[in-house]
Amino acid sequence: MRRIKSFLVGLATAAGLMAALTSPALAEDSFNYGVWRNPKNSVHVEIKPCGGGRACGVVVWANDEAKADARKGGTPELVGLQLLRDFQLQKNGSWKGKVFVPDLNMNFNGTADFPDATTMKAKGCLIGGFLCKSQTWRRVDVVAGGSPSS
């Protein structure tokens, strides 16, 4: 059950980050790209365009517990790891793409919505529409020197 929970948290995290990346209303603005933190403030992901209208996200900071959980799942280095791949805007306004969940060392489908410039809503489901997890991510301001603040 812990693995399923870790999967859903990771999936929702990545999907939420992609939502923050852009939205139909904000697609032309760059302020929606940036660094975002999960609800526990244990992982920060930087979301950037990665070509062809797609968005990707890389871990830029993680606390020791998140790093240890990733190692237990078979991912030796969490920081620098691309969690979000090939997220694309869908006709319904959501973003959809691939999410790598380090705790499980697996890729899954994820979706995200971006209600405003500082909030992203992520949702991931283990099987179809079952065993779903949602999270709200927040924008992180980065201070001089690259260290995260919230």
HELIX and SHEET records of a PDB file:
HELIX    1   1 ARG A    2  LEU A   21  1                                  20    
HELIX    2   2 ASP A   64  LYS A   72  1                                   9    
SHEET    1   A 9 PRO A 148  SER A 149  0                                        
SHEET    2   A 9 PHE A 130  VAL A 142 -1                                        
SHEET    3   A 9 GLY A  34  ARG A  37 -1                                        
SHEET    4   A 9 VAL A  43  GLY A  51 -1                                        
SHEET    5   A 9 ARG A  54  ALA A  62 -1                                        
SHEET    6   A 9 GLN A  82  LEU A  89 -1                                        
SHEET    7   A 9 TRP A  95  VAL A 101 -1                                        
SHEET    8   A 9 MET A 106  ASP A 116 -1                                        
SHEET    9   A 9 THR A 119  ILE A 127 -1                                        
END                                                                             
